[in-house]
């Protein structure tokens, strides 16, 4: 069996889509791309992989143990705030190419 359940895979896909939307809409130099796109993607995947709750993982917002560093938590929050409305808009119109 895979070490990740469907919740982990779904969260990974959602984060990947959010970061992809965020980075596609903002123009970055190579250094900025690494700091704002690649680094948060790798970091979120790694933290999901080592989550202490395993299959019983709550959403990160409801978690009692903050595994994300403050700086990265703020970065991921800004990505989510930017990407969430776009994801809702795309899903309402049946545009699923990102998903």
Protein Blocks (a to p, Z undefined) as FASTA:
>chain_A
ZZbdfklmmmmmmmmmmmmmmmmmpccdfklmmmmmmmmmmmmmmmmmmomklmmlccfk
lpcbdfbdfklmmmmmmmmmmmmmmmmmmmmnopaklZZ
